[in-house]
């Protein structure tokens, strides 16, 4: 039975704030909310309502697969399902970047946390301003493969061809070259699902 955890979750979720974008991304001249900002956004409401979370890793040789599990003080648990993020390079840095992205995205999805001034708000406004740079990933690429991990995660999250194309259009030429095979594969998947 999950009645207690569900009741506490609904109360906590109503109190969760947006994640603050405090980190600078010099590559795209924007700010982003890192994993710490997401945890800071959810922790007070969770503690107030007897909730916590842990993130379980599942075997994945191509990247990182994370499952966020919400725990209630009664012992009840609620899984948010799994989220897989491919590692663009099969080394410690590639898997480390994928781990950070997977943990952050899984937490944001589990608790409905959006960064403040989310890009979704800008997308719903009228035509973009002339000359404006609308590429604003949430995580700074300290290396090209970190930007690729972000791009791949955004492509995996796309549910329509239009969303997928929007992700691709927001990338630099180098990023586009790096993710083109995945873009093509995801495009085929979305077309088949339509």
N, C-alpha and C positions, 0 to 999 in steps of 0.2 A: 504494500500500500504506500502511496506517495502523497497522501493528502497534506501532511504537515510540511513537507518540503515545498510542495506547490504553493501552498498558502504563504509561506515565508518568502518564496521566490517572487511572487507577485508584489508583495509589499516592498521588498528590497529593490526590485526593478523600477518601481515608481520613484524611488529616491536616488537612483544612480545618475550621476552627472556626466556630462560629456568629457572625453579625455582631452586634456590641454595639450596643444601643439607647442612644445617648448624647445624642441631640438631643431637646429638649423640644418638644412640640406643645401650646401653650397652649389652642388651640381645643377639643381633646378631652381635655386634661389627661392626656396620656400621653407616652411616649417612643417614638422610632423610630430605626431604623438607616438612616443616609443612604448615599449612593453611596460616600463615602469609607470608611465602616465595612465595606461589602461588599468593597471592594478590599483593605482591611487584613486582612480575614478570609481571603482567598484567596492573597494575594501570597507569604507565606513558603513555603507548600507548592508553589506553582507554580515559584518560583525553585529550590527544592531539587531538583525533578524535571525541570528543563530546559524548563519550559513558560512560556508567556506568552499574552497575548490581545490582540486589537484589536477595535474595534467599527466596523463599516462601516455607513454610512447609505445607505438606498435612497430614491429619489424617492417622495415622498408629499405630496400637496397638502392632505390633510385632517388631517395630524398628523405623527408621526415614526415611521419604520420603521428598526429597528436590527437588525443581525446580529452576534452575538458569534462570533468565530472564534478558536479555540484553536490556538496555534502551538507546535511542538516544536523543540528545537534542531537536530534532524535535517533540518528543513525541511518536515516533514509538517504538515498543517493539518486541522482538524476544525471544521466549521460547526455551530452550534447552531440553525440556521434563523433565520427573521426574526420579530420581534415588532413589532406596530404599536400605537401609542398615539395616539388622536385628540387634537388640540389643541382645547380647548373654546372658545378664542378665537383668531382668526386674526391675532394680533399677535406681536411678539417675546417677550413674557412668556408667552403661551399656548404657543408652540412651544418656548420654553426649558423650561417646566415639563414638557411632554410628553417632551422630550429626556432630562431627568433621570430621569423615571420609566421610560422605555423602557430606558435604559442600566442602571439598577439592577435592574429586573425581568429583563432579559435575562441579566445576570451571575448573578443568584441562580438562575435556571433552569439556566444552563449548568453551574454548579458545585454545584448542590444546596445552596445556602446558605440557611439559615433564620435569621431574627433570633432572638436569645435570647428565651426566654419567648414563643415564637410563639403567636399567637392560636389556632392550631389545637389547641394543648394545652387551652386553656380550653374550646373547643367540644366536646371529647370528654368533659369532666367532666359531673357530674350537673347538675341544674337550676341556673340562674344565681341568685346571691344577690340577695335583694330589694333594689331600689334601686341596684344596681350599674350603672355605665355601661360597656357592653362595646364601644362604638365606638372602635376604636384603629387608625386608619390609620397607616402607617409614615412618611408624609411630612407635614410641617406645612403647612397651607394659609395662606400669607401673603396670598393673595387668594382669593376664592371660586372662581375658575376653576382654581386649583391643586387644590383639594379635588375639584372636578368631574373633573379629569384622573385623579386617584387613583381616584375612583368608577368612571369609565368603564373604566379599566384592570382594576379588580377585576371589573366586569361582563363584560368580554371574557374574563377568565380563568375565569369560572364555566362549569362543564361540565354542571350540572344546574339545573333550575328552582329547586330548594330552595336551592342555593348563590346563585343570582341574587337570590332573595327575601331571603336573609340579608344580602347586600350592601345592598340597598335599605332594609331595616329598620334598618340601622346608620347611616343618613344623617339629617342635620338636615332640617327641612321645606324650607329654602331649597335645599339640595343635591338633595332629591327633585324639586323643581320643575325644577331645571336639567337633570337627567338622565332625566326621565320618558320623553321620546321615544326615547332610546337603550335604556332599560329595556324598553319595549314591543317595540322591534325585536328586541332580544336574546331576549326571552321567546318571540317567534314563532319565531326560529331554533332555540332549544332544544326547543320543542314539536315542530317539524318533524323534528328529528334523533332524537327519542325513539321 
